[in-house]
């Protein structure tokens, strides 16, 4: 049995029949798209997709920071002219 990672789900046939109704009923929440009761895709609102991409960028930046923590540092005096 596969895990469905959304509170709402819809079959492909139902989505084909009335895609606007499915999207409106979701109210911006993710929807699991099912084929024979197994998730085959997820439908996300543009805002939710953008948030996921932003979170991934943050995680990448954290990794870069961690990698650079042990690099040699140069002391700079910004007050010296």
PDB file of N, CA, C and O in Angstrom, chain B, residues numbered from 101:
ATOM      1  N   UNK B 101       0.845  -1.190   0.000  1.00  0.00           N
ATOM      2  CA  UNK B 101       0.000   0.000   0.000  1.00  0.00           C
ATOM      3  C   UNK B 101       0.884   1.246   0.000  1.00  0.00           C
ATOM      4  O   UNK B 101       1.826   1.354   0.785  1.00  0.00           O
ATOM      5  N   UNK B 102       0.569   2.169  -0.880  1.00  0.00           N
ATOM      6  CA  UNK B 102       1.342   3.397  -0.988  1.00  0.00           C
ATOM      7  C   UNK B 102       0.735   4.487  -0.119  1.00  0.00           C
ATOM      8  O   UNK B 102      -0.480   4.549   0.068  1.00  0.00           O
ATOM      9  N   UNK B 103       1.597   5.339   0.406  1.00  0.00           N
ATOM     10  CA  UNK B 103       1.158   6.447   1.250  1.00  0.00           C
ATOM     11  C   UNK B 103       0.713   7.598   0.360  1.00  0.00           C
ATOM     12  O   UNK B 103       1.377   7.926  -0.624  1.00  0.00           O
ATOM     13  N   UNK B 104      -0.396   8.198   0.705  1.00  0.00           N
ATOM     14  CA  UNK B 104      -0.889   9.377  -0.009  1.00  0.00           C
ATOM     15  C   UNK B 104      -0.545  10.585   0.841  1.00  0.00           C
ATOM     16  O   UNK B 104      -1.000  10.704   1.978  1.00  0.00           O
ATOM     17  N   UNK B 105       0.261  11.482   0.286  1.00  0.00           N
ATOM     18  CA  UNK B 105       0.774  12.622   1.034  1.00  0.00           C
ATOM     19  C   UNK B 105      -0.037  13.894   0.792  1.00  0.00           C
ATOM     20  O   UNK B 105       0.522  14.965   0.554  1.00  0.00           O
ATOM     21  N   UNK B 106      -1.350  13.759   0.854  1.00  0.00           N
ATOM     22  CA  UNK B 106      -2.248  14.905   0.717  1.00  0.00           C
ATOM     23  C   UNK B 106      -3.545  14.564   1.426  1.00  0.00           C
ATOM     24  O   UNK B 106      -3.925  13.398   1.533  1.00  0.00           O
ATOM     25  N   UNK B 107      -4.210  15.587   1.904  1.00  0.00           N
ATOM     26  CA  UNK B 107      -5.498  15.358   2.582  1.00  0.00           C
ATOM     27  C   UNK B 107      -6.613  15.051   1.593  1.00  0.00           C
ATOM     28  O   UNK B 107      -7.608  14.410   1.934  1.00  0.00           O
ATOM     29  N   UNK B 108      -6.430  15.519   0.367  1.00  0.00           N
ATOM     30  CA  UNK B 108      -7.444  15.309  -0.657  1.00  0.00           C
ATOM     31  C   UNK B 108      -6.857  14.484  -1.792  1.00  0.00           C
ATOM     32  O   UNK B 108      -5.670  14.578  -2.105  1.00  0.00           O
ATOM     33  N   UNK B 109      -7.704  13.687  -2.389  1.00  0.00           N
ATOM     34  CA  UNK B 109      -7.275  12.899  -3.541  1.00  0.00           C
ATOM     35  C   UNK B 109      -8.399  12.859  -4.563  1.00  0.00           C
ATOM     36  O   UNK B 109      -9.569  13.072  -4.246  1.00  0.00           O
ATOM     37  N   UNK B 110      -8.005  12.579  -5.804  1.00  0.00           N
ATOM     38  CA  UNK B 110      -8.977  12.521  -6.887  1.00  0.00           C
ATOM     39  C   UNK B 110      -8.472  11.528  -7.922  1.00  0.00           C
ATOM     40  O   UNK B 110      -7.269  11.415  -8.156  1.00  0.00           O
ATOM     41  N   UNK B 111      -9.393  10.820  -8.530  1.00  0.00           N
ATOM     42  CA  UNK B 111      -9.039   9.910  -9.603  1.00  0.00           C
ATOM     43  C   UNK B 111      -8.843  10.661 -10.904  1.00  0.00           C
ATOM     44  O   UNK B 111      -9.375  11.756 -11.089  1.00  0.00           O
ATOM     45  N   UNK B 112      -8.078  10.068 -11.802  1.00  0.00           N
ATOM     46  CA  UNK B 112      -7.822  10.702 -13.092  1.00  0.00           C
ATOM     47  C   UNK B 112      -9.126  10.960 -13.842  1.00  0.00           C
ATOM     48  O   UNK B 112      -9.290  12.020 -14.446  1.00  0.00           O
ATOM     49  N   UNK B 113     -10.047  10.013 -13.811  1.00  0.00           N
ATOM     50  CA  UNK B 113     -11.326  10.182 -14.520  1.00  0.00           C
ATOM     51  C   UNK B 113     -12.109  11.372 -13.985  1.00  0.00           C
ATOM     52  O   UNK B 113     -12.679  12.148 -14.752  1.00  0.00           O
ATOM     53  N   UNK B 114     -12.132  11.508 -12.673  1.00  0.00           N
ATOM     54  CA  UNK B 114     -12.857  12.629 -12.058  1.00  0.00           C
ATOM     55  C   UNK B 114     -12.188  13.958 -12.424  1.00  0.00           C
ATOM     56  O   UNK B 114     -12.872  14.949 -12.680  1.00  0.00           O
ATOM     57  N   UNK B 115     -10.864  13.977 -12.449  1.00  0.00           N
ATOM     58  CA  UNK B 115     -10.144  15.193 -12.820  1.00  0.00           C
ATOM     59  C   UNK B 115     -10.437  15.565 -14.268  1.00  0.00           C
ATOM     60  O   UNK B 115     -10.662  16.735 -14.582  1.00  0.00           O
ATOM     61  N   UNK B 116     -10.435  14.565 -15.153  1.00  0.00           N
ATOM     62  CA  UNK B 116     -10.739  14.820 -16.568  1.00  0.00           C
ATOM     63  C   UNK B 116     -12.156  15.369 -16.738  1.00  0.00           C
ATOM     64  O   UNK B 116     -12.388  16.255 -17.559  1.00  0.00           O
ATOM     65  N   UNK B 117     -13.095  14.841 -15.962  1.00  0.00           N
ATOM     66  CA  UNK B 117     -14.500  15.228 -16.100  1.00  0.00           C
ATOM     67  C   UNK B 117     -14.735  16.684 -15.722  1.00  0.00           C
ATOM     68  O   UNK B 117     -15.522  17.377 -16.367  1.00  0.00           O
ATOM     69  N   UNK B 118     -14.045  17.156 -14.663  1.00  0.00           N
ATOM     70  CA  UNK B 118     -14.293  18.529 -14.213  1.00  0.00           C
ATOM     71  C   UNK B 118     -13.073  19.068 -13.462  1.00  0.00           C
ATOM     72  O   UNK B 118     -13.098  19.169 -12.235  1.00  0.00           O
ATOM     73  N   UNK B 119     -12.017  19.411 -14.183  1.00  0.00           N
ATOM     74  CA  UNK B 119     -10.793  19.863 -13.517  1.00  0.00           C
ATOM     75  C   UNK B 119     -10.976  21.122 -12.673  1.00  0.00           C
ATOM     76  O   UNK B 119     -10.390  21.237 -11.596  1.00  0.00           O
ATOM     77  N   UNK B 120     -11.783  22.060 -13.154  1.00  0.00           N
ATOM     78  CA  UNK B 120     -11.986  23.295 -12.381  1.00  0.00           C
ATOM     79  C   UNK B 120     -12.637  23.024 -11.030  1.00  0.00           C
ATOM     80  O   UNK B 120     -12.246  23.614 -10.023  1.00  0.00           O
ATOM     81  N   UNK B 121     -13.617  22.143 -11.002  1.00  0.00           N
ATOM     82  CA  UNK B 121     -14.299  21.823  -9.745  1.00  0.00           C
ATOM     83  C   UNK B 121     -13.328  21.180  -8.756  1.00  0.00           C
ATOM     84  O   UNK B 121     -13.366  21.477  -7.562  1.00  0.00           O
ATOM     85  N   UNK B 122     -12.462  20.304  -9.252  1.00  0.00           N
ATOM     86  CA  UNK B 122     -11.487  19.639  -8.383  1.00  0.00           C
ATOM     87  C   UNK B 122     -10.536  20.663  -7.779  1.00  0.00           C
ATOM     88  O   UNK B 122     -10.271  20.638  -6.577  1.00  0.00           O
ATOM     89  N   UNK B 123     -10.022  21.564  -8.614  1.00  0.00           N
ATOM     90  CA  UNK B 123      -9.070  22.574  -8.141  1.00  0.00           C
ATOM     91  C   UNK B 123      -9.738  23.534  -7.167  1.00  0.00           C
ATOM     92  O   UNK B 123      -9.151  23.880  -6.142  1.00  0.00           O
ATOM     93  N   UNK B 124     -10.943  23.963  -7.470  1.00  0.00           N
ATOM     94  CA  UNK B 124     -11.659  24.871  -6.566  1.00  0.00           C
ATOM     95  C   UNK B 124     -11.959  24.205  -5.228  1.00  0.00           C
ATOM     96  O   UNK B 124     -11.848  24.846  -4.183  1.00  0.00           O
ATOM     97  N   UNK B 125     -12.333  22.938  -5.243  1.00  0.00           N
ATOM     98  CA  UNK B 125     -12.656  22.222  -4.006  1.00  0.00           C
ATOM     99  C   UNK B 125     -11.420  22.065  -3.114  1.00  0.00           C
ATOM    100  O   UNK B 125     -11.544  21.956  -1.894  1.00  0.00           O
ATOM    101  N   UNK B 126     -10.256  22.053  -3.709  1.00  0.00           N
ATOM    102  CA  UNK B 126      -9.024  21.877  -2.936  1.00  0.00           C
ATOM    103  C   UNK B 126      -8.684  23.110  -2.114  1.00  0.00           C
ATOM    104  O   UNK B 126      -7.962  23.005  -1.123  1.00  0.00           O
ATOM    105  N   UNK B 127      -9.187  24.274  -2.504  1.00  0.00           N
ATOM    106  CA  UNK B 127      -8.943  25.530  -1.794  1.00  0.00           C
ATOM    107  C   UNK B 127      -7.457  25.773  -1.538  1.00  0.00           C
ATOM    108  O   UNK B 127      -7.061  26.186  -0.448  1.00  0.00           O
ATOM    109  N   UNK B 128      -6.643  25.511  -2.560  1.00  0.00           N
ATOM    110  CA  UNK B 128      -5.212  25.781  -2.461  1.00  0.00           C
ATOM    111  C   UNK B 128      -4.378  24.689  -1.822  1.00  0.00           C
ATOM    112  O   UNK B 128      -3.153  24.798  -1.772  1.00  0.00           O
ATOM    113  N   UNK B 129      -5.010  23.653  -1.339  1.00  0.00           N
ATOM    114  CA  UNK B 129      -4.282  22.547  -0.707  1.00  0.00           C
ATOM    115  C   UNK B 129      -3.841  21.532  -1.769  1.00  0.00           C
ATOM    116  O   UNK B 129      -4.470  21.424  -2.821  1.00  0.00           O
ATOM    117  N   UNK B 130      -2.761  20.790  -1.496  1.00  0.00           N
ATOM    118  CA  UNK B 130      -2.316  19.766  -2.452  1.00  0.00           C
ATOM    119  C   UNK B 130      -3.379  18.684  -2.662  1.00  0.00           C
ATOM    120  O   UNK B 130      -4.145  18.355  -1.757  1.00  0.00           O
ATOM    121  N   UNK B 131      -3.400  18.151  -3.863  1.00  0.00           N
ATOM    122  CA  UNK B 131      -4.321  17.071  -4.215  1.00  0.00           C
ATOM    123  C   UNK B 131      -3.493  15.906  -4.750  1.00  0.00           C
ATOM    124  O   UNK B 131      -2.632  16.097  -5.609  1.00  0.00           O
ATOM    125  N   UNK B 132      -3.749  14.708  -4.247  1.00  0.00           N
ATOM    126  CA  UNK B 132      -3.106  13.513  -4.789  1.00  0.00           C
ATOM    127  C   UNK B 132      -3.930  13.044  -5.983  1.00  0.00           C
ATOM    128  O   UNK B 132      -5.144  12.866  -5.880  1.00  0.00           O
ATOM    129  N   UNK B 133      -3.268  12.850  -7.099  1.00  0.00           N
ATOM    130  CA  UNK B 133      -3.922  12.335  -8.292  1.00  0.00           C
ATOM    131  C   UNK B 133      -3.711  10.827  -8.318  1.00  0.00           C
ATOM    132  O   UNK B 133      -2.578  10.345  -8.331  1.00  0.00           O
ATOM    133  N   UNK B 134      -4.828  10.085  -8.324  1.00  0.00           N
ATOM    134  CA  UNK B 134      -4.767   8.632  -8.204  1.00  0.00           C
ATOM    135  C   UNK B 134      -5.105   7.939  -9.520  1.00  0.00           C
ATOM    136  O   UNK B 134      -5.948   8.393 -10.295  1.00  0.00           O
ATOM    137  N   UNK B 135      -4.420   6.831  -9.739  1.00  0.00           N
ATOM    138  CA  UNK B 135      -4.746   5.926 -10.838  1.00  0.00           C
ATOM    139  C   UNK B 135      -4.829   4.542 -10.226  1.00  0.00           C
ATOM    140  O   UNK B 135      -3.838   4.010  -9.727  1.00  0.00           O
ATOM    141  N   UNK B 136      -6.007   3.969 -10.269  1.00  0.00           N
ATOM    142  CA  UNK B 136      -6.269   2.672  -9.624  1.00  0.00           C
ATOM    143  C   UNK B 136      -5.897   2.705  -8.142  1.00  0.00           C
ATOM    144  O   UNK B 136      -5.271   1.786  -7.614  1.00  0.00           O
ATOM    145  N   UNK B 137      -6.305   3.796  -7.490  1.00  0.00           N
ATOM    146  CA  UNK B 137      -6.108   4.014  -6.057  1.00  0.00           C
ATOM    147  C   UNK B 137      -4.648   4.126  -5.638  1.00  0.00           C
ATOM    148  O   UNK B 137      -4.329   3.936  -4.464  1.00  0.00           O
ATOM    149  N   UNK B 138      -3.772   4.426  -6.564  1.00  0.00           N
ATOM    150  CA  UNK B 138      -2.366   4.657  -6.236  1.00  0.00           C
ATOM    151  C   UNK B 138      -1.983   6.060  -6.691  1.00  0.00           C
ATOM    152  O   UNK B 138      -2.356   6.481  -7.785  1.00  0.00           O
ATOM    153  N   UNK B 139      -1.240   6.784  -5.858  1.00  0.00           N
ATOM    154  CA  UNK B 139      -0.841   8.139  -6.263  1.00  0.00           C
ATOM    155  C   UNK B 139       0.128   8.097  -7.449  1.00  0.00           C
ATOM    156  O   UNK B 139       1.114   7.360  -7.443  1.00  0.00           O
ATOM    157  N   UNK B 140      -0.181   8.904  -8.460  1.00  0.00           N
ATOM    158  CA  UNK B 140       0.684   8.998  -9.633  1.00  0.00           C
ATOM    159  C   UNK B 140       1.241  10.407  -9.809  1.00  0.00           C
ATOM    160  O   UNK B 140       2.209  10.609 -10.542  1.00  0.00           O
ATOM    161  N   UNK B 141       0.624  11.385  -9.132  1.00  0.00           N
ATOM    162  CA  UNK B 141       1.089  12.770  -9.213  1.00  0.00           C
ATOM    163  C   UNK B 141       0.405  13.573  -8.107  1.00  0.00           C
ATOM    164  O   UNK B 141      -0.550  13.120  -7.476  1.00  0.00           O
ATOM    165  N   UNK B 142       0.924  14.764  -7.900  1.00  0.00           N
ATOM    166  CA  UNK B 142       0.304  15.694  -6.959  1.00  0.00           C
ATOM    167  C   UNK B 142       0.045  17.005  -7.678  1.00  0.00           C
ATOM    168  O   UNK B 142       0.858  17.458  -8.484  1.00  0.00           O
ATOM    169  N   UNK B 143      -1.088  17.603  -7.380  1.00  0.00           N
ATOM    170  CA  UNK B 143      -1.452  18.896  -7.941  1.00  0.00           C
ATOM    171  C   UNK B 143      -1.259  19.929  -6.842  1.00  0.00           C
ATOM    172  O   UNK B 143      -1.813  19.806  -5.749  1.00  0.00           O
ATOM    173  N   UNK B 144      -0.460  20.953  -7.150  1.00  0.00           N
ATOM    174  CA  UNK B 144      -0.166  21.998  -6.169  1.00  0.00           C
ATOM    175  C   UNK B 144      -0.599  23.349  -6.705  1.00  0.00           C
ATOM    176  O   UNK B 144      -0.565  23.591  -7.911  1.00  0.00           O
ATOM    177  N   UNK B 145      -1.004  24.223  -5.806  1.00  0.00           N
ATOM    178  CA  UNK B 145      -1.296  25.596  -6.215  1.00  0.00           C
ATOM    179  C   UNK B 145       0.035  26.282  -6.539  1.00  0.00           C
ATOM    180  O   UNK B 145       1.083  25.852  -6.058  1.00  0.00           O
ATOM    181  N   UNK B 146       0.000  27.338  -7.344  1.00  0.00           N
ATOM    182  CA  UNK B 146       1.237  28.070  -7.625  1.00  0.00           C
ATOM    183  C   UNK B 146       1.922  28.560  -6.350  1.00  0.00           C
ATOM    184  O   UNK B 146       3.149  28.519  -6.254  1.00  0.00           O
ATOM    185  N   UNK B 147       1.149  29.019  -5.380  1.00  0.00           N
ATOM    186  CA  UNK B 147       1.733  29.511  -4.123  1.00  0.00           C
ATOM    187  C   UNK B 147       2.434  28.391  -3.367  1.00  0.00           C
ATOM    188  O   UNK B 147       3.528  28.591  -2.839  1.00  0.00           O
ATOM    189  N   UNK B 148       1.821  27.224  -3.311  1.00  0.00           N
ATOM    190  CA  UNK B 148       2.417  26.087  -2.608  1.00  0.00           C
ATOM    191  C   UNK B 148       3.690  25.622  -3.315  1.00  0.00           C
ATOM    192  O   UNK B 148       4.680  25.303  -2.657  1.00  0.00           O
ATOM    193  N   UNK B 149       3.671  25.581  -4.630  1.00  0.00           N
ATOM    194  CA  UNK B 149       4.844  25.177  -5.403  1.00  0.00           C
ATOM    195  C   UNK B 149       5.998  26.165  -5.184  1.00  0.00           C
ATOM    196  O   UNK B 149       7.145  25.760  -4.997  1.00  0.00           O
ATOM    197  N   UNK B 150       5.680  27.452  -5.208  1.00  0.00           N
ATOM    198  CA  UNK B 150       6.704  28.479  -4.980  1.00  0.00           C
ATOM    199  C   UNK B 150       7.294  28.354  -3.578  1.00  0.00           C
ATOM    200  O   UNK B 150       8.501  28.516  -3.399  1.00  0.00           O
ATOM    201  N   UNK B 151       6.459  28.068  -2.586  1.00  0.00           N
ATOM    202  CA  UNK B 151       6.952  27.892  -1.215  1.00  0.00           C
ATOM    203  C   UNK B 151       7.923  26.712  -1.142  1.00  0.00           C
ATOM    204  O   UNK B 151       8.960  26.805  -0.486  1.00  0.00           O
ATOM    205  N   UNK B 152       7.597  25.621  -1.800  1.00  0.00           N
ATOM    206  CA  UNK B 152       8.478  24.456  -1.806  1.00  0.00           C
ATOM    207  C   UNK B 152       9.817  24.807  -2.448  1.00  0.00           C
ATOM    208  O   UNK B 152      10.871  24.434  -1.932  1.00  0.00           O
ATOM    209  N   UNK B 153       9.779  25.527  -3.577  1.00  0.00           N
ATOM    210  CA  UNK B 153      11.023  25.923  -4.234  1.00  0.00           C
ATOM    211  C   UNK B 153      11.855  26.853  -3.344  1.00  0.00           C
ATOM    212  O   UNK B 153      13.078  26.727  -3.278  1.00  0.00           O
ATOM    213  N   UNK B 154      11.187  27.780  -2.664  1.00  0.00           N
ATOM    214  CA  UNK B 154      11.891  28.680  -1.739  1.00  0.00           C
ATOM    215  C   UNK B 154      12.531  27.897  -0.601  1.00  0.00           C
ATOM    216  O   UNK B 154      13.669  28.171  -0.218  1.00  0.00           O
ATOM    217  N   UNK B 155      11.808  26.930  -0.062  1.00  0.00           N
ATOM    218  CA  UNK B 155      12.349  26.104   1.025  1.00  0.00           C
ATOM    219  C   UNK B 155      13.567  25.308   0.553  1.00  0.00           C
ATOM    220  O   UNK B 155      14.542  25.170   1.292  1.00  0.00           O
ATOM    221  N   UNK B 156      13.517  24.789  -0.666  1.00  0.00           N
ATOM    222  CA  UNK B 156      14.669  24.065  -1.218  1.00  0.00           C
ATOM    223  C   UNK B 156      15.874  24.979  -1.385  1.00  0.00           C
ATOM    224  O   UNK B 156      17.003  24.579  -1.098  1.00  0.00           O
ATOM    225  N   UNK B 157      15.642  26.209  -1.848  1.00  0.00           N
ATOM    226  CA  UNK B 157      16.736  27.170  -1.962  1.00  0.00           C
ATOM    227  C   UNK B 157      17.364  27.450  -0.600  1.00  0.00           C
ATOM    228  O   UNK B 157      18.586  27.530  -0.474  1.00  0.00           O
ATOM    229  N   UNK B 158      16.521  27.599   0.414  1.00  0.00           N
ATOM    230  CA  UNK B 158      17.022  27.824   1.777  1.00  0.00           C
ATOM    231  C   UNK B 158      17.891  26.660   2.245  1.00  0.00           C
ATOM    232  O   UNK B 158      18.953  26.866   2.832  1.00  0.00           O
ATOM    233  N   UNK B 159      17.436  25.445   1.981  1.00  0.00           N
ATOM    234  CA  UNK B 159      18.220  24.272   2.381  1.00  0.00           C
ATOM    235  C   UNK B 159      19.559  24.225   1.656  1.00  0.00           C
ATOM    236  O   UNK B 159      20.578  23.869   2.249  1.00  0.00           O
ATOM    237  N   UNK B 160      19.560  24.580   0.382  1.00  0.00           N
ATOM    238  CA  UNK B 160      20.827  24.616  -0.371  1.00  0.00           C
ATOM    239  C   UNK B 160      21.768  25.658   0.196  1.00  0.00           C
ATOM    240  O   UNK B 160      22.968  25.413   0.318  1.00  0.00           O
ATOM    241  N   UNK B 161      21.232  26.830   0.548  1.00  0.00           N
ATOM    242  CA  UNK B 161      22.064  27.879   1.133  1.00  0.00           C
ATOM    243  C   UNK B 161      22.643  27.442   2.481  1.00  0.00           C
ATOM    244  O   UNK B 161      23.796  27.743   2.791  1.00  0.00           O
ATOM    245  N   UNK B 162      21.862  26.751   3.259  1.00  0.00           N
ATOM    246  CA  UNK B 162      22.356  26.241   4.549  1.00  0.00           C
ATOM    247  C   UNK B 162      23.509  25.280   4.323  1.00  0.00           C
ATOM    248  O   UNK B 162      24.493  25.305   5.062  1.00  0.00           O
ATOM    249  N   UNK B 163      23.397  24.433   3.309  1.00  0.00           N
ATOM    250  CA  UNK B 163      24.476  23.491   2.992  1.00  0.00           C
ATOM    251  C   UNK B 163      25.747  24.234   2.579  1.00  0.00           C
ATOM    252  O   UNK B 163      26.847  23.855   2.981  1.00  0.00           O
ATOM    253  N   UNK B 164      25.599  25.283   1.782  1.00  0.00           N
ATOM    254  CA  UNK B 164      26.760  26.077   1.361  1.00  0.00           C
ATOM    255  C   UNK B 164      27.412  26.723   2.577  1.00  0.00           C
ATOM    256  O   UNK B 164      28.637  26.732   2.695  1.00  0.00           O
ATOM    257  N   UNK B 165      26.611  27.253   3.464  1.00  0.00           N
ATOM    258  CA  UNK B 165      27.140  27.880   4.683  1.00  0.00           C
ATOM    259  C   UNK B 165      27.905  26.860   5.514  1.00  0.00           C
ATOM    260  O   UNK B 165      29.004  27.142   5.992  1.00  0.00           O
ATOM    261  N   UNK B 166      27.330  25.685   5.685  1.00  0.00           N
ATOM    262  CA  UNK B 166      28.009  24.638   6.464  1.00  0.00           C
ATOM    263  C   UNK B 166      29.327  24.234   5.819  1.00  0.00           C
ATOM    264  O   UNK B 166      30.315  24.006   6.517  1.00  0.00           O
ATOM    265  N   UNK B 167      29.351  24.144   4.491  1.00  0.00           N
ATOM    266  CA  UNK B 167      30.583  23.772   3.796  1.00  0.00           C
ATOM    267  C   UNK B 167      31.658  24.842   3.962  1.00  0.00           C
ATOM    268  O   UNK B 167      32.844  24.519   4.031  1.00  0.00           O
ATOM    269  N   UNK B 168      31.263  26.093   4.025  1.00  0.00           N
ATOM    270  CA  UNK B 168      32.216  27.197   4.084  1.00  0.00           C
ATOM    271  C   UNK B 168      32.618  27.590   5.496  1.00  0.00           C
ATOM    272  O   UNK B 168      33.494  28.435   5.676  1.00  0.00           O
ATOM    273  N   UNK B 169      31.998  26.995   6.488  1.00  0.00           N
ATOM    274  CA  UNK B 169      32.301  27.355   7.879  1.00  0.00           C
ATOM    275  C   UNK B 169      33.774  27.160   8.223  1.00  0.00           C
ATOM    276  O   UNK B 169      34.341  27.943   8.985  1.00  0.00           O
ATOM    277  N   UNK B 170      34.379  26.153   7.684  1.00  0.00           N
ATOM    278  CA  UNK B 170      35.762  25.833   8.040  1.00  0.00           C
ATOM    279  C   UNK B 170      36.786  26.415   7.074  1.00  0.00           C
ATOM    280  O   UNK B 170      37.980  26.140   7.199  1.00  0.00           O
ATOM    281  N   UNK B 171      36.338  27.206   6.124  1.00  0.00           N
ATOM    282  CA  UNK B 171      37.278  27.829   5.200  1.00  0.00           C
ATOM    283  C   UNK B 171      38.076  28.912   5.914  1.00  0.00           C
ATOM    284  O   UNK B 171      37.642  29.472   6.921  1.00  0.00           O
ATOM    285  N   UNK B 172      39.236  29.186   5.374  1.00  0.00           N
ATOM    286  CA  UNK B 172      40.102  30.211   5.940  1.00  0.00           C
ATOM    287  C   UNK B 172      39.390  31.560   5.871  1.00  0.00           C
ATOM    288  O   UNK B 172      38.793  31.912   4.854  1.00  0.00           O
ATOM    289  N   UNK B 173      39.465  32.296   6.955  1.00  0.00           N
ATOM    290  CA  UNK B 173      38.813  33.590   7.023  1.00  0.00           C
ATOM    291  C   UNK B 173      39.850  34.700   7.018  1.00  0.00           C
ATOM    292  O   UNK B 173      40.945  34.557   7.563  1.00  0.00           O
ATOM    293  N   UNK B 174      39.484  35.793   6.399  1.00  0.00           N
ATOM    294  CA  UNK B 174      40.349  36.970   6.340  1.00  0.00           C
ATOM    295  C   UNK B 174      39.674  38.065   7.149  1.00  0.00           C
ATOM    296  O   UNK B 174      38.503  38.376   6.932  1.00  0.00           O
ATOM    297  N   UNK B 175      40.418  38.650   8.086  1.00  0.00           N
ATOM    298  CA  UNK B 175      39.867  39.719   8.897  1.00  0.00           C
ATOM    299  C   UNK B 175      39.954  41.023   8.114  1.00  0.00           C
ATOM    300  O   UNK B 175      41.010  41.358   7.577  1.00  0.00           O
ATOM    301  N   UNK B 176      38.856  41.751   8.048  1.00  0.00           N
ATOM    302  CA  UNK B 176      38.795  43.005   7.310  1.00  0.00           C
ATOM    303  C   UNK B 176      38.309  44.082   8.259  1.00  0.00           C
ATOM    304  O   UNK B 176      37.322  43.901   8.972  1.00  0.00           O
ATOM    305  N   UNK B 177      39.018  45.215   8.260  1.00  0.00           N
ATOM    306  CA  UNK B 177      38.611  46.367   9.060  1.00  0.00           C
ATOM    307  C   UNK B 177      37.908  47.358   8.148  1.00  0.00           C
ATOM    308  O   UNK B 177      38.561  48.043   7.360  1.00  0.00           O
ATOM    309  N   UNK B 178      36.604  47.443   8.242  1.00  0.00           N
ATOM    310  CA  UNK B 178      35.848  48.303   7.348  1.00  0.00           C
ATOM    311  C   UNK B 178      35.979  49.773   7.732  1.00  0.00           C
ATOM    312  O   UNK B 178      35.565  50.647   6.971  1.00  0.00           O
ATOM    313  N   UNK B 179      36.550  50.056   8.905  1.00  0.00           N
ATOM    314  CA  UNK B 179      36.702  51.435   9.356  1.00  0.00           C
ATOM    315  C   UNK B 179      38.039  52.025   8.923  1.00  0.00           C
ATOM    316  O   UNK B 179      38.230  53.239   8.993  1.00  0.00           O
ATOM    317  N   UNK B 180      38.954  51.190   8.482  1.00  0.00           N
ATOM    318  CA  UNK B 180      40.257  51.704   8.048  1.00  0.00           C
ATOM    319  C   UNK B 180      40.136  52.323   6.667  1.00  0.00           C
ATOM    320  O   UNK B 180      39.497  51.760   5.778  1.00  0.00           O
ATOM    321  N   UNK B 181      40.741  53.463   6.493  1.00  0.00           N
ATOM    322  CA  UNK B 181      40.680  54.146   5.185  1.00  0.00           C
ATOM    323  C   UNK B 181      42.067  54.344   4.661  1.00  0.00           C
ATOM    324  O   UNK B 181      42.244  54.899   3.576  1.00  0.00           O
TER     325      UNK B 181
END
